[in-house]
């Protein structure tokens, strides 16, 4: 469990990088007050970074909450920084520096939060430490491809999915997106057909090609566009596709800019949404889940300690314990089955039970940090009796 102050800093500070080196942590005062209030109000919640990371992630998924995303962005600063550090070391001849890679990575925060699945990986920071380098490598590959292509070669290379994402990201209306998409489809058909066979060098479009694209567009628009679209000439088609190429390049090759560090002295423009523990809030549910998970983990640890103690018994004692507790045989039946004396069976049962109870008490002291009292011994003794009757033991 981390100290309270460390939890506050993890979820409210942002890295500042100067001259391609880490400079200092900048604190967002609104975020600091938000996490402080959460910790003050939610005294039952564990003060662990993994708990609060999962809390803010679930909050963001359920509400698309701006404050949740800001807390998570602060939380992911460190894994993003180390991913950027790794990439800049690997690609020493690249045009980008540490600050550029760091901002590229932070820009992918939303994507990383969307892809994170708590059911498969309960630690967001561990997942992000793998996801950030992967996303950065994808960005570099896309940028390299975009950088070496002419705008017409880029349009020929881009996928339909990327094209639509680029146009929507640029703010075009659905009608414009449909028109530009159809123009791009016609362009790909005509442009490829007009290239010399087997050549890798693409010929620049001329007026004749633009007129061919416009003719195909005018034929196809009646069946492919729902809204009424005017006739297009070669100039309009060229204009549309030039704009499309610019949008695609900007989408695949965005300018690097600081995304989440507030200017000094400025406040963020969100209002903290504090949890209400008196209602069935997300935080209350997570506390209950955390308690249930802790209980399950403790139960598993206890069983493991008892199984280890059981395995340390000699084979005959272990077999007698199994017959008596798991199979429900009487001591007389055990004597008859094993051909041993009654004192042997009785003595082995007592010593085995004492060894198992001692192991259980030792586990309780080390794991639960509780003092041994007569009442505790009685409770542990009852728990041991129950465990012995349901445990699968081998002779």
PyMOL commands that set and color helices and strands:
alter all, ss='L'
color gray80, all
select helices_A, chain A and resi 4-10+29-41+49-63+66-75+77-90+98-106+109-115+124-148+151-157+160-169+174-193+207-224+234-252+282-311+315-326+331-338+342-368+374-390
alter helices_A, ss='H'
color red, helices_A
select strands_A, chain A and resi 13-18+21-27
alter strands_A, ss='S'
color yellow, strands_A
deselect
rebuild
show_as cartoon
